[in-house]
Amino acid sequence: KNEDLLSSPASGLKATYADRWAGLYITHRPDTHLFVRLKASAQEAIDASKSLPDDAPVTVTGGASHTLQELQDVIHRQYPELKQAFPELQGIYVDQRTGEVVLDIYGSPSQARPLHDIAQQMVEAPVRVDMHSSRLVLQIGS
């Protein structure tokens, strides 16, 4: 079950490596598999993997440049400046798969490179700019 996969191995790892937790994501193809990213060396990731049951469909990788908390702190700290620099900013979040701060910006895809360069100078972390040709709309309820 997906719930078991997420609750047991991941929660134990998250508790043990909370200060180095960089992300968690799940894939379902070809089979359900959980990936945990750590701000740690490759050897530390191997050691973390040893604490998992042999049959756990979990991969632990090291080498992340920032923890998830560090990236979330960057977003909170830089948000006012980013919103001012990018008035068409539609959203901002951490991509736990890649370890990037992602800016969703309304505008032409041709603007992505120059906007990325500006964002990269402002944010002390890896950045990705995703351009959207239509405005993102918050829909509450159904």
Secondary structure, 3 states (H helix, E strand, C coil): CHHHHHHHHHHHHHHHCHHHEEEEEEECCCCCEEEEEECCCHHHHHHHHCCCCCCCCEEEECCCCCCHHHHHHHHHHHHHHHHHHCCCEEEEEEECCCCEEEEEEECCHHHHHHHHHHHHHHCCCCEEEEEECCCCCCCCCC
